[in-house]
Amino acid sequence: MAEMVLRAGHNDQRVIEDLLTNPRALQPRHSRLIRRLVVDAVAAARTDVFARAATDSATQLLIDPMTQLLTSTQGVDDSWAALPFATASAVPLSQLRDPAYRAHLIEHVVEFELDHGATGIIPPYIHVPDPEGPEAEIAVALMRETRLHVDDLGLGFQLLPVVSVDLRKVSLDHTRWAGGLGRLLRTANRMADAPVALGLSMSSKLTETSIYKSARIWRRAATIGPFIAWHAGQTGLLAITMGATGYEAGMASNERYDVNSQQRNRMPQNSGPAPRYTGVYVETLGHSLSKSAVTTLANVRGVAGDLTCMDPLCCPSGLASMTGAGRRQHAVRARLVDLEELNSIGARGWRLHHLSSRAGQAAAAAQRIRAAADRLGVKVGAYPEPHLAMERVTLGLRETARSAIA
């Protein structure tokens, strides 16, 4: 049964406590689909609420050290740069190649995770722009050396490596695959005693090309070993259909993996920090829109039904519930309903048919929302094109069966 891995970040501690320990927050059949909680290192450093909630609910706690930021520059007052294993300056590859530096990094990352209540270990990792490039060797070394360090400590905790790559640079040529992403995944699975986290970074909206390529990668990854689709809120159900054991996403945030944006957003800013995004999960679309846009557009005839949660058990007050204090709980409950439905479908072909139908409905809803937003001059991130692309890809994968994804 595929799982959903919750990601918690800034100010999510009370929401996580409610979801994991309040018996009324989730239906029992849904709560069993959450077996792991991932907390950003900067959030874990601020409070022990995550650790207590995970312990009380027998949920595995993983702390993401966010070391994909090591190779970029942050402001001197950045919260991540203040962590004991981090730095505001970009770490050059020459330093990452130094075994002594890696040993120091691994020791401090593992110690930080344990000190903040982790019951599973995520090794320090870097983003690999090209799976056949020099960063790949460093990524392999970090996984292997963390495995040795954890074994030396005698810990009984699972190791969950993160493989972070640029989707555009992954080659599907069988020879290059074997020496590129295939090698990274084989190493990760040998080092792991939990599913590997596979992050496919992309810097643009979902397109037919990116969705199809991701599907082929997921299918191949599944033949190597179990994996979780990392930061995959928008494509998580397709990843599971292609073989993932689960997907990870934030609560109305972190729905798509874009390392370049993550690094760029933490660079020193002369104009001050950007305004914080507040998302509201929209079930018909399968992703979040800004709270301000949803609140405005939900009053427009013709799109209110596309934007409002109609489940009285989830959002008894409709729009007020899904945009208010319970908006993140709504996001989790809605995703779990979708995951439960997918889990109930056995054959991959029927799962693809289900996703294709959903994508077609989402495209129609996005078109209505887009038209209403344009009339009112409201900025909203609803576009039919990604959903139409998902519809075409899933329909094509179903029609061509295994030969299309071998």
MORA-V817042 format. One record per backbone hydrogen bond with DSSP energy under -0.5 kcal/mol. CO is the residue of the C=O (numbers start at 1). NH is the residue of the N-H. Records with the same first field share a line. If there is no record, write none. Layout:
# MORA-V817042
CO->NH / NH
This chain:
# MORA-V817042
3->247
4->6
5->249
6->38
7->251
8->40
9->12
12->16
13->17
14->18
15->19
16->20
17->21
18->22
21->23
22->25 / 26
27->30 / 31
28->32
30->33
31->34
33->4 / 35
35->60
36->6
37->62
38->8
39->64
40->43 / 44
41->45
43->46 / 47
48->52
49->53
50->54
51->55
52->56
53->57
54->59
55->58
60->37 / 62
61->119 / 120
62->39 / 64
63->65
64->41
66->69
67->70
69->72
70->91
75->78
78->82
80->83
83->86
88->74
90->92
92->95 / 96
93->97
95->98
97->99
98->102
99->103
100->104
101->105
102->106
103->107
104->108
105->109
106->110
107->111
108->112
109->113
110->114
111->115
112->116
113->118
114->117
119->158
120->122
121->123 / 160
126->164
127->129
128->166
130->133
133->136 / 137
134->137 / 138
135->139
136->140
137->141
138->142
139->143
140->144
141->145
142->146
143->147
144->148
145->149
146->150
147->151
148->152
149->153
150->154 / 155
151->154
158->121 / 160
159->161 / 193 / 194
161->163 / 197
162->164
163->165 / 199
164->128
165->167 / 201
166->169 / 170
167->170
173->177
174->178
175->179
176->180
177->180 / 182 / 183
180->184
181->185
182->186
183->187
184->188
185->189
186->190
187->191
188->192
196->198 / 228
197->163 / 199
198->200 / 230
199->165 / 201
201->167
207->211
208->212
209->213
210->214
211->215
212->216
213->217
214->218
215->219
216->220
217->221
218->222
219->223
220->223 / 224
221->224 / 225
226->196
227->245 / 246
228->198 / 230
229->232 / 248
232->236
235->239
236->240
237->241
238->242
239->244
240->243
245->3
246->229
247->5
248->232
249->7
250->252
253->250
254->250
255->234
256->258
257->202
258->262
259->263
260->264
261->265
262->266
263->266
264->267
266->75
269->272
277->279
278->291
280->289
281->283
282->285 / 286 / 287
287->282
289->280
290->294
291->295
292->296
293->297
294->298
296->299
297->300
300->303 / 304
303->307
304->307 / 308
306->284
310->312
311->314 / 315
315->318
317->320
318->322
319->323
320->324
324->327
326->330
327->331
328->332
329->333
330->334
331->335
332->336
333->337
334->338
335->339
336->340
337->341
338->342
339->343
340->344
342->345
344->346
347->351
348->352
349->353
350->354
351->355
352->356
353->357
354->358
355->359
356->360
357->361
358->362
359->363
360->364
361->365
362->366
363->367
364->368
365->369
366->370
367->371
368->372
369->373
370->374
371->375
372->376
373->377 / 378
378->380
380->382
381->383
383->387
384->388
385->389
386->390
387->391
388->392
389->393
390->394
391->395
392->396
393->397
394->398
395->399
396->400
397->401
400->403
401->404
402->405
